[in-house]
Every structure is written in C-alpha cells, then in structure tokens.
C-alpha cells in the first residue's frame, strides 16, 4: 500500500509501531525510545525507516543515534552506548508472553525497554505512559494488520468484483457523466479514487447510497434521448411517405358511386379541372383534387364539363363523379331560354330560390342601378325595365340559399361580358345606330320576330331597311306585333288594327317611328350576331305564312300582299 491508497506495493509501517525501523525479525516485543527535548520539554521524534542486514540484525544510524537490538528469539539486548551515556536507574519489568491473533499477528501491550538510554541520548527511549504499558496501534478494528518482513510476505489475494446490482455501470467504469448524473452534490465523483477515504473504498459508503437517485436521473436521460431520436425518426418517415405519395403514389380516392347522400354543387363559370376538383372536395363528393383531375383527363369527354349546378352524391369515386357530371341527369341549373322576357325570368328565379312570388321583380325594380349594368345602359327614358335584354339566356348555377340579387348580378355580368366581347359600341355606329343600347334593342326584336335561326339575318335586314330615312314603304315605322305584345304583356297573333292604331304607347311601333325605348326581351347569341351582320338582299316585308314557324320575306308591297293572302288561307279566313 502506498501513502495515496491501496496498491500492489508493500504495506507502510505505522510511525508509532514499536518495531518501526527494526533491522531484523525474530519475534514481537514493544520498545519505545525516549528523546530529550530542549529546555526540558519533550517532543516526539519522527523516526525514519532504515533497512539493515536482516541476517546480523545490525543497523547503522546517523550520528549518535542508536536503536534497540533483538536476538533471534525476539529478546531485546542492550546495544553499546557511547562513553558519555548515563544509564537511567529504572527497575526492570517482568517481560510478558507475546499474544497473537488468529492471523498470527501480535496483540496486547509490550513492556518497556529496561535498557532505556540516558537523557543525554537524543534518541533514547521515552518514558512509558501511565500504567507502564505502550498503546497498541493494531488492536482497533479500523487498523491494518502489522507489516511482515519481505521474506514472509504473501501476495495479496485478488479482490472479488463487486456484484452488479443494477444496470448502471457507474462513472468509474467509463460511463459518461451525462448518464451518471455528474452533478452529484457532494462532488465525490470528481475526486480521484486513490484519494477517497478507506470506508468509501471498501464499503462504498454513502456513494452507493445515492444509487436510486442516480438511476432515476440516468433513466430520465435515456428516456429523453429515445424520445428525441424517436420523434426525429417519425418525422422523417412521415415526410418521406408524403414525398413518395406526392411524386409516385396514387392520389387518395373514394370507391363506388357514392353513399346515397345527395348534395347540390355549384361550379362557377370558367372553372378548370383543379377548380372543379376543389369545389367537389369541399362538398365531400371526391376525396382529393388530384384524383378528380386524373379522372377528368382519363375521360375522353372530360373537358366538356360546364359551369352550373349539379346534383351529385357524397363520397363518389373521381371517375364516377366525372361520368355523372357529363350526364344531363346531374344538371340542376336554371336555364334561361332565348327571347324570354324579364317578367318570366323573375318568376323562375323565385321558384328556384323558393322565395315568395314577386320577390325578384321587386329587387330588380328597386336595385337595378347596383346590379352591374354598363354606363351606356343607364338612364334611358320611357324604359319599362332597365334590366330587359341583360338577363342573358344561358345556364346558371342557382340554388336555394342564394339571394335574388346574387342571381341577377350573375346574369347581368354574363350579358355585359357578351356585348363587350362583340364590341357593341363600335359596331352600333357602323350600323347607323346611336349606341349599343339600340343595338341590344334590335337584337331583341330579331329574337322576337324570327321563327328560326335561318330567319334572323333576314329579319335584321328588314329592321335596318325600315329605319332608313329613305323608307317610303312604312315611313320608318317598324309595325311589329311583338313590341305591342310586350307593351301589353301578352303574346297574341290576332290583333285588330283598331286596337293597335289606337294605342300610342312608345313601345307601340305601329304608331311610333323608330325603335321602342328599349329591348323587349333577352336575345340569344344567334340573334345578337344576326343584328351585327344582316343580309343585303333588300328585304323589307315578312309574314308568318303558317302563323307559327314559317316566315317568308318580300322586297315590295306587291310581294307582301301575296304573303298576306297565303296567311289568311292557312287560317281559314
């Protein structure tokens, strides 16, 4: 053992051991030297270990230093003293028989040296303590056993490894301080092992007493590490899966043709595949936008899906949703027919929105300036309905829950877009009209008087020819029954001349020159184009010879009379 702790070297002798500095070995007997102090005061002298010849027992000191000598039987004999040495007059004591423990080590006290040196000897033996006995430094339980001479020393047996009572190896076995709870309050882990106390080295002391707390800290640290790495692995896996699905996986989709729950879906005008898919996903029809876009692209007629209102089912596969939207069975739009008057349109809107009859007409009457009419359609005199001619014939997405104002704005916007796309302002001047408002009025008359689309361009020429200042046939009067019927809110064929000629309302074209104050209906696309591009065959007269579907044209009054006779014959007159 070294002075820093237990080791593989020899055991140090205790400084107070009576055999400290012995040069030989023959038995165990106590001896104590006395030392003369300065001024009569005694001070213990730290002896220094000397090694002599173990065979002869001789040992050389320094100066006048002398030490007790022992024979081979362990008995002490007096060494030669210097001539100036004065022996102490002290009665010799009866030597005691040495006692040994179970390991062969001496126990008990030792007699004093009867041959103690005189006071002039600085290394003479000190007086014995009270009772005549010397204290035994090896009798206490905490003491190490006395040392043995080199010839009798046995190799120290290897210490058995302490049993592992827990998974925690401890910091002295290479464990990182983070897992070992390196913030130990008493700081014991930071002290080297060879400087710790004997009890701490042997029994573990209170260092082992904190095992549970250290295990608790170690377990928490491992749990944190596992949670961090586990969370990171889960995040990487999730985003990796999403990346794979986005790049290579198929889009999420429902199976089948729906769950039986119907839903009304409104597709805005101009919506493409992704816009339609977003609406359907929001309403719960399809599971993903990508699935609908893929199904629409896979269907040969997929691009023919139009805006409007559709009656579909929830949780449909994308392919079945595309197929149903292409079928007329799914369409639930409000259809405005060509030439229909506003009064009839208002009734259709009321019915679709399930509101009280007349609600939409009231909104049109009171809010027409806020519904989106262009500037050139505002403030014309004697107009019965400013919105006439601007509820453009088409298919509209109208469903319960909407307001009449919203529906009317949608229709006015469609008509305005159409007229502006055809450059009505420029074309009206080239046709001899005062503005686009009159052009819309002409188109409404073409739509009302023409029976078929083939008649529209001829009917358009009749109107322009009758409006000319050079017209001597009718003197710039249109003389259309359709305008009188609009005035009356009817659709009659047989109108007496007395009734027509007696009515001077601005909408009566029999008694007023030129165009009526405004449109008399909502012209369709063909009638609008015919108003922009009339024929140039000189047509100025026309008669519905069968009274219903067939219209014939004439260039002069003689031809016109023949057509009248034909009409009367068909009527039985």
Secondary structure, DSSP 8 states (H G I E B T S, - for coil): -BTTB--SS-----TT-TTTT-S--S-----------GGG-------------TTT-----STT----EE-TTS-EE-----TT--------------EE-TTS-EES-----TT---TT-TT------TTS----TT-STTS------GGG-------------SS---GGGT--HHHHT---TT-GGGS-GGGS-HHHHHT-HHHHHTHHHHHHHHHHHHHHHHHHHHHHHHHHHHHHHHHHHHHTS------SB--S-EEEEEE-TT--HHHHHHHHHHTTSSS-HHHHHHHHHHSTTGGG--SEEEEEESSB-HHHHHHHHTSGGGB--EE--TT--HHHHHHHHHHHHT--TTHHHHHHHHHGGGS---GGGS--TT-S-TTTT-S-SSEE---TT--HHHHHHHHHHHHHHHHHHTTHHHHHHHTT-SSHHHHHHHHHHHHHH-SSGGGHHHHHHHHHHHHSTT--SSTT----HHHHHHHHT---S---HHHHHH---TT-TTTS-S--SS-SS---HHHHHHHHS---S---EEE-TTSSS--EEESSHHHHHHHHHHHHHHHT-
